[in-house]
Amino acid sequence: MNGDPIICALDAQLGCYRRLAKLAEIQHECVRQSRTEQLLEVLTSRQEVLEQVAGFERVIGPVKKRWSEYLETLSHSDREYAETLLAETRRLLEQITAADKDDALVLQQRKLNLGKEIQKAASARQFNRTYANAAYGRRASSVDVQQ
């Protein structure tokens, strides 16, 4: 393994993104199968990995701003390896982001459907009350307030 701290950080960060991609797959299954408790565990794991990514980004970020200059300081093989690591990281990030958007849409649709079901139930309850009042009149209060 290369001793360059940036390449080491890129390599470790790529490992984090690979774990995030696996967690995104598990998350998708949890969303698809409505396993809320397991979904919360996955989200907690993702947060832990994202904190690791942030640590590596503090090392890599300043170099990304002058990436071309940095690449010129590397040997040909290290340059290719660094570019490969960065490209794979970007690919995984795009994959994870797309999966998260899909999951968010599924959850949003479920939320809308649940809202519609709640509204239907409330409307049915109101209809039943109105029908009962029309059919049987208002029910006398069970509490005698005259005493």
LINGI-V845100 format. One record per residue. N is the residue number from 1. RES is the residue in one small letter. SS is DSSP state (2 for helix, 1 for strand, 0 for the rest). OMEGA is omega in degrees with one decimal (999 if undefined). D_CENTER is the distance of its C-alpha to the mean C-alpha in whole Angstrom. Layout:
[[N,RES,SS,OMEGA,D_CENTER] [N,RES,SS,OMEGA,D_CENTER]]
//
This chain:
[[1,m,0,-179.7,33] [2,n,0,-179.8,33] [3,g,0,-180.0,34] [4,d,0,-176.7,33] [5,p,2,-179.9,30] [6,i,2,179.0,28] [7,i,2,176.8,28] [8,c,2,179.0,27] [9,a,2,177.3,24] [10,l,2,-179.9,23] [11,d,2,179.0,24] [12,a,2,178.8,22] [13,q,2,177.1,19] [14,l,2,175.6,19] [15,g,2,176.9,19] [16,c,2,-179.8,16] [17,y,2,175.6,14] [18,r,2,176.3,15] [19,r,2,177.7,14] [20,l,2,178.4,10] [21,a,2,176.8,11] [22,k,2,178.6,13] [23,l,2,177.1,10] [24,a,2,176.5,8] [25,e,2,178.5,11] [26,i,2,177.8,11] [27,q,2,-179.2,8] [28,h,2,178.3,9] [29,e,2,178.4,12] [30,c,2,178.6,11] [31,v,2,-178.0,10] [32,r,2,-175.9,13] [33,q,0,178.5,15] [34,s,0,177.5,14] [35,r,0,-172.0,14] [36,t,2,-177.3,13] [37,e,2,179.0,14] [38,q,2,177.2,13] [39,l,2,179.0,10] [40,l,2,176.8,10] [41,e,2,179.1,12] [42,v,2,179.9,9] [43,l,2,176.5,7] [44,t,2,177.9,10] [45,s,2,179.0,11] [46,r,2,179.9,9] [47,q,2,178.6,10] [48,e,2,179.7,13] [49,v,2,178.8,13] [50,l,2,176.2,12] [51,e,2,175.6,15] [52,q,2,178.4,17] [53,v,2,-179.4,16] [54,a,2,177.6,17] [55,g,2,178.0,20] [56,f,2,-179.3,21] [57,e,2,176.7,20] [58,r,2,177.8,23] [59,v,2,-172.7,25] [60,i,2,-173.2,24] [61,g,2,-179.0,23] [62,p,2,-179.6,27] [63,v,2,179.1,28] [64,k,2,-179.4,26] [65,k,0,177.7,28] [66,r,0,-172.7,31] [67,w,2,-179.0,30] [68,s,2,178.7,33] [69,e,2,-179.4,35] [70,y,2,-178.6,33] [71,l,2,-179.8,33] [72,e,2,-179.4,37] [73,t,0,-175.9,38] [74,l,0,171.8,36] [75,s,0,-178.7,38] [76,h,2,-177.5,38] [77,s,2,177.9,36] [78,d,2,178.2,34] [79,r,2,179.1,33] [80,e,2,-179.5,32] [81,y,2,178.7,30] [82,a,2,178.9,28] [83,e,2,178.2,27] [84,t,2,178.9,26] [85,l,2,-179.1,24] [86,l,2,179.7,22] [87,a,2,179.3,22] [88,e,2,176.7,20] [89,t,2,179.1,18] [90,r,2,179.6,17] [91,r,2,179.5,17] [92,l,2,178.1,14] [93,l,2,177.3,12] [94,e,2,179.1,13] [95,q,2,-179.7,12] [96,i,2,-179.7,9] [97,t,2,178.6,8] [98,a,2,179.1,10] [99,a,2,178.7,8] [100,d,2,178.1,5] [101,k,2,178.2,8] [102,d,2,179.4,9] [103,d,2,178.8,7] [104,a,2,178.1,7] [105,l,2,178.3,11] [106,v,2,-179.5,12] [107,l,2,178.4,10] [108,q,2,178.7,12] [109,q,2,177.0,15] [110,r,2,179.3,15] [111,k,2,178.0,16] [112,l,2,179.4,18] [113,n,2,178.5,20] [114,l,2,177.1,20] [115,g,2,178.0,22] [116,k,2,179.1,24] [117,e,2,178.1,25] [118,i,2,179.2,26] [119,q,2,177.2,28] [120,k,2,-179.8,30] [121,a,2,178.9,31] [122,a,2,178.6,32] [123,s,2,179.2,34] [124,a,2,177.9,35] [125,r,2,179.7,36] [126,q,2,178.1,38] [127,f,2,-179.8,40] [128,n,2,177.5,41] [129,r,2,-179.3,42] [130,t,2,179.1,44] [131,y,2,-179.5,45] [132,a,2,178.1,47] [133,n,2,-179.6,48] [134,a,2,-175.7,50] [135,a,2,-171.8,51] [136,y,2,-178.1,52] [137,g,0,179.9,52] [138,r,0,179.5,51] [139,r,0,178.0,51] [140,a,0,-180.0,53] [141,s,0,-179.3,52] [142,s,0,179.6,52] [143,v,0,178.9,53] [144,d,0,-177.8,57] [145,v,0,-178.3,57] [146,q,0,-176.6,61] [147,q,0,999,62]]
//
